[in-house]
């Protein structure tokens, strides 16, 4: 049932149904946050109404002033905090170091778009570590 408070708003490749009476939008942001989403804002502007009229009461100036009307006491400096030796130790040690499994890498890892090394490749002839003769 279409009414003057229901809109279909296109956004990129999707369309969203906005109902201003129920304060809902298919994207879910209007009902989740309590503020008009960009789809609802288009409908409100089309109707030439104020966006503020569609915001939840929690975002009003009166509620904000009531929330901060009472005194908020500052936290004292850390030196004036009461001692709590039973809760936290005086010295906190770092966690024990563990070696990573496997052999550590010697060369850095190259990026996907980076080419091979510019250094010449080693020859395929190898030398024996025991007798010192060249192998094949």
C-alpha positions in Angstrom: 0.0 0.0 0.0 1.7 3.1 -1.2 1.3 6.4 0.6 2.9 9.8 0.6 5.3 8.7 3.3 6.6 5.7 1.5 9.4 6.1 -1.1 11.5 3.9 -3.3 15.0 5.3 -3.5 17.6 4.0 -6.0 21.2 3.8 -4.9 23.7 2.5 -7.4 22.3 -0.9 -8.5 19.8 -1.4 -5.7 16.6 0.3 -4.7 15.4 0.8 -1.1 11.9 1.2 0.3 11.7 4.0 2.9 8.7 4.4 5.2 8.9 7.7 7.0 5.9 7.0 9.3 7.4 3.8 10.6 11.0 5.3 10.4 12.3 2.3 8.4 14.5 1.7 5.4 15.5 -1.5 3.7 19.2 -0.7 4.3 18.4 -1.0 8.1 20.4 2.0 9.1 17.4 4.2 9.8 15.9 1.9 12.4 19.3 0.8 13.8 20.9 4.1 14.5 17.8 6.3 15.0 19.0 8.9 12.5 17.8 9.1 8.9 20.0 7.3 6.5 20.8 8.8 3.1 17.8 7.1 1.5 15.4 8.4 4.2 17.0 11.9 3.9 16.1 12.0 0.2 12.5 11.3 1.1 12.4 13.9 3.8 14.0 16.5 1.6 11.5 15.6 -1.2 8.7 16.3 1.3 10.4 19.6 2.2 10.5 18.7 5.9 13.2 19.1 8.5 15.7 16.2 9.0 15.7 16.9 12.8 12.0 16.0 13.0 12.9 12.4 12.1 15.8 11.9 14.6 15.3 10.0 17.8 14.7 12.0 20.9 18.1 10.8 22.3 19.9 13.0 19.8 18.1 16.2 20.9 19.8 19.1 22.7 17.5 18.8 25.7 18.5 15.1 26.3 22.1 16.0 25.9 22.0 18.8 28.4 20.1 16.5 30.9 22.8 13.8 30.5 25.6 16.2 31.4 23.7 18.4 33.9 25.2 16.7 37.0 28.8 17.2 38.0 31.3 14.8 36.4 34.2 14.5 38.8 37.7 14.3 37.3 39.9 11.3 38.0 42.8 12.1 40.4 46.4 11.8 39.3 47.8 8.3 39.3 50.0 9.0 42.4 46.9 9.6 44.4 45.2 6.3 43.6 44.9 3.9 46.5 47.4 1.0 46.5 46.1 -2.3 45.1 49.1 -4.7 45.7 46.8 -7.7 46.0 45.3 -7.2 42.6 48.3 -6.4 40.4 52.0 -7.3 40.9 54.5 -4.5 41.2 56.6 -5.8 38.3 55.0 -7.1 35.1 57.3 -9.4 33.2 57.1 -9.8 29.4 55.7 -13.1 28.1 58.3 -15.8 27.4 59.7 -15.8 23.9 59.0 -18.8 21.7 60.8 -19.6 18.5 58.5 -19.8 15.5 58.3 -23.3 14.1 60.2 -24.1 10.9 63.4 -22.8 9.4 63.6 -18.9 9.5 63.6 -17.2 6.2 66.8 -15.6 5.0 65.5 -13.6 2.0 62.7 -11.2 2.1 59.4 -12.2 0.5 58.8 -10.5 -2.8 55.5 -8.8 -3.8 53.4 -10.4 -6.5 54.1 -7.6 -9.0 57.8 -7.6 -8.2 60.2 -9.3 -10.7 62.9 -11.8 -9.9 66.2 -10.8 -8.4 68.7 -8.8 -10.6 71.6 -10.9 -9.2 73.0 -13.6 -11.4 72.0 -17.2 -10.6 74.5 -19.5 -9.1 76.0 -22.1 -11.3 74.6 -25.6 -11.2 78.1 -27.1 -10.4 78.4 -27.8 -6.7 81.5 -28.4 -4.6 81.6 -31.1 -2.0 82.0 -29.9 1.6 84.0 -32.9 2.7 86.5 -33.6 -0.1 86.4 -30.3 -2.0 85.8 -31.8 -5.4 83.3 -30.4 -7.9 80.2 -32.5 -8.6 77.8 -32.7 -11.5 
